[in-house]
Amino acid sequence: MQRWKQYGGLLGLFGVCLAAGLWGFTATGGALPWAKRSATTLQRGVRDGGGSLVDLSRGIVVAGPIRKNGLLFEYGLIAGALVVSGIALYVYVDRYRTATEDERVTR
């Protein structure tokens, strides 16, 4: 494939994704609803005096829909699976790297 076709295809894909994103942004009302909520929250926080940025006594903060729909167990399972798979990949890569480095040294 020629280089100009690759870059042209990439630019075309970028243009389509940009147009879809802008359409979705305007179709949902843009940032205005979020800006109003954010301004209200910030003003309330300033008025109430705020607090510490990190409060370890509150426990783990989980998003509202997960907490309200009783999905904490499923959330914990997914988080645990990700942690276990991350550790397993770390161990696998460490063993694989050690084996290949030993082979290189013996040659």
N, C-alpha and C positions, 0 to 999 in steps of 0.2 A: 504494500500500500504506500502511496506517495505521502510525503510529509504534509503537503498543503491540504490533502484530504483529511488527514488525521486532525490537524489543527482546525480546519473548517468544521469538522464534525464535533469537535470539542466546543468550539464557539457556539455552534448551533444548539447543542445540548445545554450549555450555560444559559443561552438566551431563552430557551423554553422553560428552564427551571426558574429563571428570574421572573419571567412573565407569569408563571403559575403562582409563584410566591407573592408577587404584587397583587394579582387578582384575589388570592385568598385573603391577603391583608385587608384589602378594601372591602371585600364581601363580608367580612366579619366585623367591620366597623373600625378597623385599625387599632391604634394604641389608645384611643380616647377612653374607653371604659377602664382600662388598666391604669391609665394616668390619673383618672378621678379617684379610683380606689387607693392608689399609692399616695396621692396627695392627702387624702383623708387620714390614712394610717399614719403618715409622717406628722401631720398636724396634731393628731391625738397623742402620738408618742412624745412630741415636744411639750404639749400641754400637761401631760401626766408626769413628766420628769424623766422618762426613760428608765433604763436599767443597764445592767451589764450586758456586754455583747455576747459573752459565753457564760451560760449558767448550767453548770454540770449537775446541779441538784434536780433539774427537771427530767433527766433521763434522756432516752433516745427520742429525737423529734421525728415523727413519721407524718407523712402527708395526710390531710384530713379525710379524703375519700377512702384511703386504705384503712384508717383507724375507724371511721364511722361504719363501713360496710363489713367489719369483722374479718378483714383479710390479713390480720397481723401474722397468723400462723403461716399462711402461704408466702407472705413477704419474707418471713424469717427463713423459710425453706429455700427460697430463691437466693437470698443473701448468703445463706450457708453453702449452697451449691456453688456459688461464684467464688467464695473464699476457698473452698476445698479444691475446686478446679484450678484456681490461681496457684495454690501451694503445690498441687500435683504438677503443673506445668513448670514451675520453678525447679522442682526436684528433677524432673525429666530433662530439662535443658542443662542443668548442672551436671548430671551424669553423662549426657550426650557430649557436652563440651569436654569433659575430662577424658572420655574415651577417644575422641578425635585428636586431642592434643597429645595423648600418649602414643597414638599411631604415628603422628607426625614426628615425634622425637625419635622413635625407634628406626625410622627410615633413614 
